[in-house]
Amino acid sequence: MCTVSFIPNSRGFSLAMNRDELLTRPTALPPQVFASNGCCSVFPREPTGGTWIVLNDAGVWLTLINWHRVDRLPVGEIVSRGEVPKALAESDSIREITIKLNRLSLTRIRPFRLIACEPGEKQLVEYGWDLEQVKVQKHDWKPNHWFSSGHDEKQAEYQRAQICQAAWHQPSAGTLEWLRDLHRSHLPERGPFSICMHQPVAQTVSYTEVSVSDRVAVMRYQPGSPCAGGKIYEATLALNRYEAG
């Protein structure tokens, strides 16, 4: 259960993600910068090591959300979906992501949608794993929103899309503050379909924000519900491998 918002601009892009999870899920660790094989990436982590959102020094961004509409489970012992973004964290292009993703063994991983962005080439791509194949959908380089929910996903997508569409008529639309307000929203009412989601057994457990501008990227992370405020962790990454198209 998640909401992702992507907003390109003349210098790069901004994005925000609400991560919705069961309240029994272990608390994630705030973002850190990791270096490996001459590459740097930044991401928050599950205690087990996986992640749901990655940004690297090529300016490439990856976000994974659950695909609840595919109501099937893998056979055998399940591998965490969080291993997928982590395995792709060093990729410097959509092409490399596609090659690596097709080489990964996904048979024990539950259905997911993976959104990837290569700002240098203004490419925005969505991969969907349905337990049979990886489907690829290219998106235009323009504002986009994605929604995922384990509670009536079709209705959640409709309700949240309506809220996002209405918000674009506001004078501040597209700014970082507008993005933060949108992801704190309880419209149409505080509950399972609001962007800042609340249920008795699940809720929005963190807010992650990424800003990519020129040669620098910043990831901001706030654990807990966005509406509650709280400590914000910030990590900065120099885009040493970024190449503008």
SEKE-439688 format. One record per residue (C-alpha): residue number from 1; x, y, z. Coordinates in steps of 0.02 Angstrom, whole numbers, m for minus. Layout:
+-----+--------+--------+--------+
: seq :     xx :     yy :     zz :
+-----+--------+--------+--------+
: NUM :      X :      Y :      Z :
...
+-----+--------+--------+--------+
! end
This chain:
+-----+--------+--------+--------+
: seq :     xx :     yy :     zz :
+-----+--------+--------+--------+
:   1 :      0 :      0 :      0 :
:   2 :     86 :    158 :    m60 :
:   3 :     71 :    323 :   m152 :
:   4 :    210 :    388 :   m265 :
:   5 :    214 :    560 :   m346 :
:   6 :    340 :    610 :   m480 :
:   7 :    365 :    790 :   m539 :
:   8 :    497 :    833 :   m671 :
:   9 :    566 :   1008 :   m686 :
:  10 :    694 :   1104 :   m790 :
:  11 :    839 :   1052 :   m676 :
:  12 :    791 :    873 :   m634 :
:  13 :    643 :    805 :   m537 :
:  14 :    560 :    789 :   m368 :
:  15 :    464 :    643 :   m300 :
:  16 :    376 :    588 :   m143 :
:  17 :    324 :    419 :    m78 :
:  18 :    208 :    368 :     63 :
:  19 :    245 :    191 :    118 :
:  20 :     93 :    103 :    191 :
:  21 :    121 :    m53 :    294 :
:  22 :     51 :   m161 :    433 :
:  23 :     84 :    m89 :    605 :
:  24 :    165 :   m255 :    653 :
:  25 :    303 :   m233 :    523 :
:  26 :    475 :   m193 :    598 :
:  27 :    528 :    m11 :    589 :
:  28 :    642 :     29 :    442 :
:  29 :    812 :    112 :    457 :
:  30 :    836 :    290 :    390 :
:  31 :    931 :    322 :    227 :
:  32 :   1118 :    297 :    217 :
:  33 :   1242 :    319 :     75 :
:  34 :   1319 :    156 :     18 :
:  35 :   1473 :    138 :    m94 :
:  36 :   1510 :    m16 :   m199 :
:  37 :   1601 :    m51 :   m362 :
:  38 :   1638 :    134 :   m388 :
:  39 :   1455 :    180 :   m369 :
:  40 :   1361 :    270 :   m231 :
:  41 :   1178 :    250 :   m188 :
:  42 :   1065 :    308 :    m48 :
:  43 :    914 :    217 :     23 :
:  44 :    820 :    173 :    182 :
:  45 :    824 :     m9 :    232 :
:  46 :    723 :   m147 :    310 :
:  47 :    812 :   m226 :    459 :
:  48 :    838 :   m376 :    345 :
:  49 :    929 :   m267 :    216 :
:  50 :    803 :   m242 :     76 :
:  51 :    731 :    m76 :     20 :
:  52 :    585 :      0 :    m74 :
:  53 :    665 :    158 :   m142 :
:  54 :    841 :    193 :   m210 :
:  55 :    931 :    343 :   m282 :
:  56 :   1108 :    332 :   m352 :
:  57 :   1248 :    447 :   m410 :
:  58 :   1193 :    429 :   m592 :
:  59 :   1031 :    516 :   m542 :
:  60 :    936 :    353 :   m570 :
:  61 :    788 :    325 :   m455 :
:  62 :    697 :    161 :   m419 :
:  63 :    539 :    132 :   m318 :
:  64 :    448 :    m32 :   m288 :
:  65 :    264 :    m46 :   m243 :
:  66 :    160 :   m202 :   m217 :
:  67 :     46 :   m258 :   m358 :
:  68 :   m107 :   m316 :   m262 :
:  69 :   m216 :   m338 :   m415 :
:  70 :   m115 :   m492 :   m460 :
:  71 :   m193 :   m606 :   m331 :
:  72 :    m67 :   m747 :   m336 :
:  73 :     79 :   m807 :   m233 :
:  74 :    243 :   m890 :   m284 :
:  75 :    268 :  m1074 :   m250 :
:  76 :    390 :  m1116 :   m111 :
:  77 :    487 :  m1004 :      6 :
:  78 :    454 :   m820 :    m31 :
:  79 :    596 :   m697 :    m59 :
:  80 :    569 :   m516 :     m6 :
:  81 :    524 :   m393 :   m144 :
:  82 :    645 :   m272 :    m60 :
:  83 :    790 :   m369 :   m134 :
:  84 :    745 :   m309 :   m309 :
:  85 :    784 :   m121 :   m294 :
:  86 :    938 :   m164 :   m193 :
:  87 :   1002 :   m279 :   m331 :
:  88 :    978 :   m139 :   m459 :
:  89 :   1047 :      2 :   m353 :
:  90 :   1207 :     27 :   m455 :
:  91 :   1120 :     39 :   m624 :
:  92 :   1160 :    197 :   m721 :
:  93 :   1023 :    187 :   m854 :
:  94 :    853 :    115 :   m897 :
:  95 :    941 :     m1 :  m1017 :
:  96 :   1050 :    m74 :   m879 :
:  97 :    900 :    m90 :   m762 :
:  98 :    804 :   m186 :   m896 :
:  99 :    949 :   m304 :   m929 :
: 100 :    982 :   m338 :   m744 :
: 101 :    797 :   m359 :   m702 :
: 102 :    775 :   m489 :   m839 :
: 103 :    924 :   m584 :   m769 :
: 104 :    858 :   m588 :   m591 :
: 105 :    771 :   m744 :   m528 :
: 106 :    597 :   m679 :   m483 :
: 107 :    502 :   m843 :   m467 :
: 108 :    495 :   m835 :   m276 :
: 109 :    454 :   m648 :   m269 :
: 110 :    275 :   m588 :   m253 :
: 111 :    200 :   m475 :   m388 :
: 112 :    267 :   m297 :   m392 :
: 113 :    276 :   m138 :   m495 :
: 114 :    447 :    m57 :   m510 :
: 115 :    457 :    125 :   m566 :
: 116 :    624 :    183 :   m635 :
: 117 :    684 :    354 :   m691 :
: 118 :    838 :    404 :   m792 :
: 119 :    837 :    596 :   m788 :
: 120 :    982 :    621 :   m907 :
: 121 :    880 :    543 :  m1047 :
: 122 :    711 :    595 :   m976 :
: 123 :    654 :    415 :   m967 :
: 124 :    519 :    355 :   m848 :
: 125 :    478 :    169 :   m854 :
: 126 :    367 :     52 :   m754 :
: 127 :    403 :   m134 :   m741 :
: 128 :    268 :   m254 :   m684 :
: 129 :    306 :   m431 :   m621 :
: 130 :    149 :   m541 :   m622 :
: 131 :    235 :   m708 :   m579 :
: 132 :    245 :   m751 :   m764 :
: 133 :    337 :   m609 :   m850 :
: 134 :    403 :   m433 :   m828 :
: 135 :    292 :   m312 :   m921 :
: 136 :    365 :   m143 :   m972 :
: 137 :    267 :     19 :   m986 :
: 138 :    349 :    183 :  m1038 :
: 139 :    278 :    344 :   m965 :
: 140 :    290 :    520 :  m1035 :
: 141 :    412 :    637 :   m948 :
: 142 :    278 :    731 :   m853 :
: 143 :    198 :    726 :   m679 :
: 144 :    138 :    553 :   m632 :
: 145 :     59 :    470 :   m481 :
: 146 :     53 :    285 :   m435 :
: 147 :    m56 :    203 :   m304 :
: 148 :    m54 :     33 :   m220 :
: 149 :   m170 :    m36 :    m86 :
: 150 :   m208 :   m204 :     m9 :
: 151 :   m380 :   m136 :     37 :
: 152 :   m485 :   m125 :   m122 :
: 153 :   m344 :    m68 :   m236 :
: 154 :   m461 :    m14 :   m376 :
: 155 :   m558 :    103 :   m261 :
: 156 :   m398 :    168 :   m180 :
: 157 :   m326 :    210 :   m351 :
: 158 :   m486 :    302 :   m400 :
: 159 :   m502 :    401 :   m238 :
: 160 :   m319 :    452 :   m230 :
: 161 :   m312 :    496 :   m415 :
: 162 :   m460 :    613 :   m389 :
: 163 :   m371 :    700 :   m245 :
: 164 :   m211 :    720 :   m346 :
: 165 :   m303 :    786 :   m497 :
: 166 :   m394 :    917 :   m392 :
: 167 :   m232 :    968 :   m306 :
: 168 :   m153 :   1015 :   m473 :
: 169 :   m273 :   1164 :   m482 :
: 170 :   m192 :   1243 :   m329 :
: 171 :    m77 :   1395 :   m360 :
: 172 :     71 :   1307 :   m277 :
: 173 :     52 :   1147 :   m379 :
: 174 :    216 :   1060 :   m417 :
: 175 :    318 :   1139 :   m277 :
: 176 :    399 :   1038 :   m139 :
: 177 :    285 :   1112 :     m7 :
: 178 :    134 :   1067 :   m113 :
: 179 :    202 :    891 :   m131 :
: 180 :    221 :    875 :     57 :
: 181 :     45 :    939 :     88 :
: 182 :    m24 :    816 :    m40 :
: 183 :     60 :    670 :     48 :
: 184 :     m8 :    728 :    216 :
: 185 :   m185 :    735 :    145 :
: 186 :   m332 :    649 :    231 :
: 187 :   m453 :    687 :     89 :
: 188 :   m588 :    629 :     56 :
: 189 :   m580 :    576 :    239 :
: 190 :   m451 :    502 :    356 :
: 191 :   m453 :    316 :    320 :
: 192 :   m399 :    176 :    202 :
: 193 :   m415 :    280 :     43 :
: 194 :   m333 :    442 :     98 :
: 195 :   m156 :    472 :     34 :
: 196 :    m96 :    482 :    215 :
: 197 :   m176 :    315 :    253 :
: 198 :   m247 :    256 :    419 :
: 199 :   m325 :     88 :    463 :
: 200 :   m337 :     m5 :    629 :
: 201 :   m200 :   m128 :    577 :
: 202 :   m103 :    m26 :    447 :
: 203 :    m55 :    152 :    406 :
: 204 :     70 :    260 :    314 :
: 205 :    230 :    217 :    407 :
: 206 :    352 :    335 :    320 :
: 207 :    370 :    478 :    196 :
: 208 :    519 :    485 :     78 :
: 209 :    560 :    635 :    m32 :
: 210 :    691 :    650 :   m167 :
: 211 :    753 :    807 :   m254 :
: 212 :    873 :    795 :   m401 :
: 213 :    942 :    961 :   m461 :
: 214 :   1095 :    993 :   m570 :
: 215 :   1234 :    884 :   m496 :
: 216 :   1163 :    854 :   m322 :
: 217 :   1024 :    744 :   m254 :
: 218 :    944 :    749 :    m82 :
: 219 :    840 :    613 :      1 :
: 220 :    733 :    661 :    149 :
: 221 :    649 :    530 :    257 :
: 222 :    519 :    549 :    393 :
: 223 :    469 :    393 :    489 :
: 224 :    289 :    381 :    548 :
: 225 :    133 :    458 :    473 :
: 226 :    167 :    617 :    371 :
: 227 :     23 :    704 :    460 :
: 228 :    108 :    680 :    629 :
: 229 :    269 :    771 :    587 :
: 230 :    426 :    710 :    673 :
: 231 :    611 :    699 :    643 :
: 232 :    671 :    712 :    463 :
: 233 :    829 :    620 :    409 :
: 234 :    923 :    694 :    261 :
: 235 :   1059 :    620 :    150 :
: 236 :   1148 :    711 :      8 :
: 237 :   1225 :    627 :   m143 :
: 238 :   1342 :    704 :   m273 :
: 239 :   1288 :    648 :   m447 :
: 240 :   1461 :    599 :   m506 :
: 241 :   1396 :    478 :   m638 :
: 242 :   1255 :    587 :   m703 :
: 243 :   1257 :    619 :   m890 :
: 244 :   1133 :    738 :   m968 :
: 245 :   1060 :    685 :  m1134 :
+-----+--------+--------+--------+
! end
